[in-house]
Amino acid sequence: MSNLIVNPTPLMFAEEVSRALGCEVWIKRDDQTHPRYGGNKVRKLVPLLASACAHGVSDVLTLGAAGSHHVLATAVHATAMGLRVEAALVPQAPSPHVEAMLRASATQAAALHACTTFPGALLTLGLRSLALRARGRRPLIVPVGGSTPLGASGYLDAQVELAAQLSAAGLPSPDVQVCALGSGGTLAGLLAGRAVTGVGGEVWGVRVTPPFAVPALRVRSLARAVLRLRGSSAPVPTVRIYEGALGEGYGRPTDDARRARELFARDGVTLDDTYTAKAAAGLIALARRRPRRYLFWHTLSSAPLDPLLGPAALPPALRALLR
Ligand SMILES: Cc1ncc(COP(=O)(O)O)c(C=O)c1O
């Protein structure tokens, strides 16, 4: 167990989901990677922040949509390690969850910058980086989702953790693993880890952002970069992407996702509309087609958000991002 992550995260048999689908479904509870704020972002922050601290970084600058889990995770955990965090945010369709995330980020980060587009957000961070350097500080820009080869390598480690867990419990390998595909780091790291461990079956990403955002080729080259970083020449396993869960777009709820949310809730697992419910809807569609042994990577933090929320209402510039 390193300082930042509480692992191994539990591996849970999803009784109700399995009964409904007529095949075994297991859940890797990465929602519990940290009691203060967990989810998949913590896995990527482990190598990213270790490297930042080793290189004397003073400020972490990052970006995402208004309700970004990555921005909040970075604000919570980098700040706890003594780093200053600023983030540039772009608009996201409103929901109670997205608004709570934005309020928590506004409380936890040193500064948030409201932007209209991702290129604009990157420009803002570039300018902030120059201004901080001029004051003698050492800022680091972390791309969307923390999905660099170094960040994604956290999911190679997750796959190694899973293989050890299966072996210790005498459990067979899953036939199919499923995760949400957003910025691609989670899927790429899992693929790299699958290549290294040699166990774990097929690895699928369920797309929750438009296809042009992260094409399969990008996932593949990121997985290859993760393997290279770890000194492995193992071939990248086939990149499998389920394309049927996005619906009308990023953050837009779908009926399938709502039904998936209701089914997983019967096993006590809470999913969100943007990522994990759509990923679960993808798993359900795959399992109906091919009932095999499935493993779902639960990537949404289950830590309560209330302790991270400040008393202040959102300033108008940030509230305007909810559109
Ligand atoms: C809860 C949750 N699950 C899954 C993902 C997708 O992970 P990745 O961006 O590594 O593809 C994200 C990305 O933001 C997320 O917030």
The ligand as a Gaussian input file, in Angstrom:
#p B3LYP/6-31G(d) Opt

LIG

0 1
 C      -15.714000       7.655000     -13.184000
 C      -14.891000       7.489000     -14.415000
 N      -14.800000       6.276000     -14.968000
 C      -14.088000       6.061000     -16.096000
 C      -13.438000       7.094000     -16.736000
 C      -12.688000       6.825000     -17.988000
 O      -11.335000       6.696000     -17.732000
 P      -10.280000       7.178000     -18.821000
 O      -10.369000       8.659000     -18.885000
 O       -8.995000       6.692000     -18.287000
 O      -10.656000       6.546000     -20.107000
 C      -13.482000       8.375000     -16.182000
 C      -12.784000       9.486000     -16.867000
 O      -12.889000      10.624000     -16.592000
 C      -14.229000       8.578000     -14.999000
 O      -14.308000       9.797000     -14.433000

